[in-house]
Amino acid sequence: MIIEMKKGASEAEVNAVVQKAKSLGLEVQLNRGTDKTVVALLGSHTGQLPIDHFAVLAGVDKVTRIMMPYKLSSREVKPQNTIVEVGDLAIGGNRVIVMAGPCAVESEKQLMEAARHVKAAGASILRGGAFKPRTSPFSFQGLEEAGLALLERVRKQVGIPVITEVVDPHEVGIVSKAADILQVGSRNMQNFTLLTSIGKSQWPVVLKRGFSCTITEWLTAADYILAEGNVNVILCERGIRTFEDSTRFSLDISAIPVVKRASHLPVIVDPSHAAGHHDLVPALAKAAVAAGADGLLIEVHPNPAEALVDGLQSLNPKEFATLMDELRLVAKAIGREIQ
């Protein structure tokens, strides 16, 4: 249930609504906008409560029921866009934020070289996986805690924020020390214990769409993080599994405007995992920006031929620099900017 307070409603009037909800056993989420406050009421029995319970209270403008399965990620709860701040970066604003780097952290030399190249080309955030959940148990699983130590070292030396994946609820704390943004991979989108732990951490997080999940399931998964009070959620479309096998996954470009219509959360795109081949990455990246994506997550490796993970879909530094120049033109054409 959503309660929109009148413009200029007093703090006492808002508190009266909150106390009424709590007396009925409901959970409350407050969203304070520039013009008005929106109160979201959560609970299994909200559908059974008469709207008049709250409509009669002083300062209440309108009361409506949330009909979609997802609640806190819905624009019904928060009409204005969420901006996730990471240092001096604002994800979800006018600037398109590019995150780039190797799929997996392999060595200090590899990571340092990648970080310097992507930063020089205009990327705002370094990506690199210390923990790598793989389809096969015999594939390279990442350097794990040693990889986190390398990410911390390179972050300080190069002066660039870091995003890396977390796969275990018990490791949210140690990964947060090395990363400015946590990443939840496609395979873990519905690992609800992990999502709840990240929610409690209050740390910025990129939530990738499961490759066999609908947009509704994706947004409902985001609610697990938001329900713990963590509003720093960034959604990431990375391609879904369809009958088409000419690419690794089918990039759902339509997900960008659909999510922006349904949700207040920023959405970025990972063209690398969708493409599966470096030749296709630039076209998908440019299409994503043109469609309104708030950022990109691109795999870049100093020498893709030697990559331990996903070398075929990784751009080399020269290809990435060229792509960044092209992306600036696309962004400018739609009234946005990339550095």
Order of alpha helices (4+ residues) and beta strands (2+ residues): beta-alpha-beta-beta-alpha-beta-beta-beta-beta-alpha-beta-alpha-beta-alpha-beta-alpha-beta-alpha-beta-alpha-beta-alpha-alpha-beta-alpha
